[in-house]
């Protein structure tokens, strides 16, 4: 018996049975947990005669309409595959992939197990890796390129083909209203950290509305977006160190591309990362911001408007604030949404994002100069 088969024998046989729903004429030789996501359960499935694939159990508490998620993914995958095959894009001298949805033997793009858990399989992006923090300037440029290429490929994808699977996602005024309701009905235990968060929010009454107001006035328009373009959702080729794919496509939906731009820069320009315990040292790095924007604009300039450029700074500032607001609200509610490792985890996460917000504000002139210089 091979080592791989011994490993399989240790695995829950139900998991093997689910993986087998997405295989044909090939046997499962190994299944192992994969990645560090805290929403879905993800596994890498190795086969004896075919390439490996990713098997995921969808968190139906967060994604309560998983069939719509799969519909969106199939629409996106088919559309981008056609775009990549076009002559205007086939001259790109680098690898770029879109995860493909795999079907069961019944030609379904999902499998519902006996316990009603919802499973899907997608192709594995081989010879690639992701990082939680930007490693160097070249990596920053590739992160920007990856998001820019993704937006370039989906820019003309009609939004009416996609379902809004997470209504209210990134709509900061909605998060603010929920926060205000929680504050009004919760006995808050004061501390220097809690008081800092409360003040950050109260001192910025107009910030939550900046992008939604621009949308309402017609300055910004709804397009197809990724929805969660953190830097660890951009895969880097292990051989070339170039961006090769965007993964984690559950949040693809109609929205403002500024949600994507702001979230990518927010997550990428904090060298200490999302989980540092030393939150007071968190700083927004303009050098990394320039690298990301340079990579992004190298493929995104053709579809950006003058108003799009004007709101890039606001998007960076807002997305850091928004995530801090969400973390802090969850902390006040008793940690009911985000996975935590200890009771103060979401408070610490909020402190990181709010400190990042302040750092962005302190460097407003520098960031705006970078944007102007690159456009």
N, C-alpha and C positions, 0 to 999 in steps of 0.2 A: 504494500500500500504506500503511495507517495505521500510526502509531507502535506501537499495541498489537500489530498483526500482526507487525511487525518484532521486537518483544520475544518473541513466541511462537516465531518462527523460531530464536531464540537458545537456547530451552529444549530440554532433552532431549526428543526426540520420544516416548520411552517414557513420560515423565511426562504428556504430553498424552494419550497413549493410555489411561493409567490414569484420568485425570480424565474422559475421555469415557465411561468405564463408568458414571459416575453422572449423565450428562446425557442428555436426550432433546429433540429438536427445538430444540437450541440449540448454538452453537459456542463453543469456548474462545477467548477473545481475549487472555487474559493469565494467567500463573501466576507468583507470586512467593513467596519465603520469608516466613513470617509468625510473629511472636512470638519469644520468647527461651527456650522450653523446652529442657531438656537431656536429655530422654528420647526423645520421638517427633520425627520430622521433619514439620514443619507448613508447609502452603502455602495461600495464598489464591488461589482460582480465580475469574476473572472471565469471565462469559458475555455473549453479545451480546443475548440476549432474556430472560434470567432473572436473578434475584438471584445474587450471588456465593455461594460456599460454601467451607468449609474442607476441605482434603484432607490426610490424615495417613497416614504410614507408621508403623505400630505397632512399637515396639522389643520384639521377641519374646524378647529375652534377659531383659529385666525383666518383661515380661508374657508369660509362657510359655503362657498359655491365652487367646489373644486372642478366640476365639469366645465365651468366657464373659463377657469384658469387654463385647462387643457385646450379648450377651443382657441383661446388667445395665443397660446404657444404654437399651435399648429398653423394658425393664420400667419403669425410672425415668421416661423421657420420656412414656410412655403414661399412667402413673399421675399424674404432675404435671399433664399437660395436662388430664386429667379433673378434677383438683382445682381447677385454675384456672377451669374452666368452671362450677363449682358456684356457686350464687347467693350463698353465704356469702362467697365470695372475689371475685366479680365486681364488688363495690362498692369494691374497693381503687382509689383514684384515682391510680394510677401504673402505669407499664409494668413488667411482669415477664415474662421469657421463659425457656423451657427449650430448650436446643439440641436440634434434631430430627435423628435419624439418617436419612440418605438411602439409598435403595436403588438397586441396579443394575437394568439392564433385565431381568435374570433374577430380580428381586425378592429379591436377597440383600442383607444389610446390611454386606457386606464384599466385597473383591475380592482374590484371590491372584494376583499377577503371575507371569510365567514364571520369575523367579528365586526364587519362593516367598516374596517379601516380602508382607506383610499390610497392606492399605490399607482405609481407611474414609473416608466423607464425612459431614459434619455441617453443619447450617445455620449461617450467619454472623450474629452479633449485630450488626446495623447501628447506625451512629451511636453507638458506644460505644468505650471505651478502658479500659485497666487501668494500674495504677501499681505500682512496686516498693516505694515508701515512701508513707506517709500524708501527704497534702499539707496538711491543716488539720483542725480539729475536726469540721467538717461531713463531710469525707471519712471521718473515723474513725467517725462515727455511721452513715454509709451502709454502710461495711464491716460493722459489726455488724448493721445491718438486713438486709444481703444474706445473711449466714449464718443469721440468725434466720428470715428468710422461707423459705430453703431447708429448714431443719429443720422449720419449721411445715408445709410442704407435704408432706414425706416422713415425718412423725412416725408416721403410721399405716400406712405401707407395710410389709407383713409381711416380716420378714427371711428367711423361708423361700423367698421368691420370688427371692432374690439369691444368687449364688455368692460364696464367699470367694475372690476372685481373687488376693489377696496374703496368704496365711496367715502369721501372725506379725507382720504390719505393725502398728507402734505397740505391740507387746507388749514393753515395755521389759525385763522380766526375761530374755527371749530374747536381746535385743541384749547384755545384760550377760554372759550365759553365753558368747556368741560372743566378746566382748571378752576375757574371762578366758582363753579358749582361745588366742586370738591372742597375748596377753601371755605366756602360759606357753611358747609355742613360737617366739617372735620375739626376736631380739637387738635391743634398743631402744637407739638412740643418744641419750644424755642431752643435754638442753639446758634452758634456763630455761623455754621454752615447753612442751616435752614434759613436764617435771617438774610444771609447773603443771596440765596436763591429768590426769596420773596422780593427783595429789593431790585434784583436784576429784572424781574418780570414787571414790577410796578413802575419802574423808571422808563419803560419802553412801551407805552400804550399804543403807539401807532405802528411799531415795527411789524406785528403779526399781519397787518393788512396790506403791506406794500405790494406784494405780487398779485394778490387777488384784486386789489384796486386797479392795478395796471391792466389786468385782464378785463375787468368790468368796463374800463374806459376804451378798450379796443387797442391798447398799445401792445399787449401781448396776446398771442393766440394759442389755442389748444392744439397740440400735436401728439403723436405717439411718443411715449417716454418709457425708459427702463423702470424707473420708480425707486430703485435701490442701488445706485451705482457706486457703492463703497469700493475702495481700491481692491479689496480682496475678492470682488466679483469680476475682476478683469484678469484673465489668464495670460501669463507670460510664457512664451516659447522657451524651453530650457536650452535650446541650441543657439538661437539668435538673440535672445533677450528682448524680443519684440512682442507687443501685444498681439494676441492671436484669437481671442474670443471674449465675449461677455456671457456670463452664466447667471444663474439664479433669476430666471425670467418670470417668476410668479407674479411680480408686480407690474409687468408690462401693461399699460393702460393709457387712455387719453389723459393728458395733463400738460403742464407747462414745462418745456425743456429746462427752464431755470431751476426747477426742483432737482433735476439731474446734475446740472452744472454746479449748483451750490453744494449739493451733497458730496459730489466727487472732490471738490476743493476742500470742503470742511473736513472730510475724512483723510485726505491726502496730505494736508499741510500742517498737521499736528504730529511732529516727530515723536512725541511721547506715546502716541497711540490712544485708542479708545478706552483702555482699561487701566491707565496709570494710576497709582495711588498718590503720586506727587502732583496733585491737580493744580496747585498754586504755581507750578513751573510751566504749565501748558502755555504754548505760544504758537501763533499762526506764522508760518515761515513764508515770507514773500518770494524767496528764491524758488521754493518748490511750486508756489502758485504760478510763477512765470513759466516754469518748465511744463506744468500741466496745461496751462492755457496755450502755450506755444504748440504743443502736440495736438491739442483739441482744434485750434483754429487752422492748423495745416490741412484739415479735411472738412471743416465745418463752415468756413467763411462764405461759401456760395449760398447758403440758405439762411444766414443770420441777417436780421434787419438792423437799422440804426437803433431802434428801441430795444431790440434784444441786447445789444452791447451796453446800452445805458443801465440795464437792470442786472448786469452780471455781479457787480459789487453787492447790490442789495440781496441777491440770491445767496451769496456766500454767508453774509451776516445773518440772514433770516434762517437758513437751514441749521446753523449751529444753535441759534436761539430756539428754534422749533424742537430740535431733539432734546435739548436741555429741559424745555417745558414739558415734554412728554415723559421723560425720565422722572422729573420731580413730581409730576402729577401722579405717576404710578407709585412712587415712594409714599406719597401722602395717602393713597388709597389702600396701601398694604401690599404692594408688589403683586398685582393681579394679572399683569400683561406680559412684561418682560421677564425672562428667566433670570434668576439671581443665584449667587453663591453665598450670600450672607445678607442680613436684614438691611444694611446700609448701602448695598451695592448700587441701587438705582439713585440714591442720593449722591454717591461719589460720581456716578456717570453724569448726573446733572451738573455737578460742580465743574467737571471737565469741559462740558459744552458751553457753560456760561462763561467760564474763564476764557475759552476760545472766542466767544462772542466779543468780549471786552478787548481781546488782543486784535481781532479784526477791526474793531472800531478805532483803536489807537493807530492803526496803520492804514486808515482809509485813503489818505492822499497817495501813499506808496502803491497800494493795490490799484487804485484808479489810474495812476500813471502807467502801471504795467499794462493794463487793459488798453489804454489809449495808444501806447507804443506798439502793441502787437496788432492793432486793427487799422 
